[in-house]
Amino acid sequence: MSAGTPGCLHQVRSAPRSDSFIEVRLYEHGVYEGLIEHER
């Protein structure tokens, strides 16, 4: 399972770990930034 699948994200969010939380935030930031560039 790749790291970009919703299943993995669900597992990361279900695990209350600081490092996992940071990874999720970085992943979401990358996705939002990508969407903003796509809108331009």
C-alpha positions as CSV (number, residue, x, y, z in Angstrom):
1,M,0.0,0.0,0.0
2,S,1.5,3.3,-1.0
3,A,1.8,6.2,1.5
4,G,-0.7,8.4,-0.5
5,T,-3.7,6.1,-0.1
6,P,-6.6,7.1,2.2
7,G,-6.2,3.8,4.0
8,C,-2.7,4.7,5.2
9,L,-3.8,8.2,6.1
10,H,-6.6,6.8,8.2
11,Q,-4.1,4.5,10.0
12,V,-1.8,7.5,10.7
13,R,-4.6,9.6,12.1
14,S,-5.9,6.7,14.2
15,A,-2.4,6.5,15.8
16,P,-1.9,9.3,18.4
17,R,1.8,9.8,17.8
18,S,3.5,13.1,17.5
19,D,5.7,12.0,14.5
20,S,2.7,10.6,12.7
21,F,0.8,13.8,13.3
22,I,3.7,15.9,11.8
23,E,3.8,13.5,8.8
24,V,0.0,14.0,8.2
25,R,0.4,17.8,8.5
26,L,3.2,17.8,6.0
27,Y,1.3,15.6,3.6
28,E,-1.8,17.8,3.8
29,H,0.3,20.9,3.3
30,G,1.8,19.4,0.2
31,V,-1.6,18.4,-1.1
32,Y,-3.1,21.9,-0.5
33,E,-0.1,23.6,-2.0
34,G,-0.4,21.4,-5.0
35,L,-4.1,22.2,-5.4
36,I,-3.4,25.9,-5.2
37,E,-0.8,25.7,-7.9
38,H,-3.2,23.6,-10.0
39,E,-5.9,26.3,-9.7
40,R,-3.4,28.8,-11.0
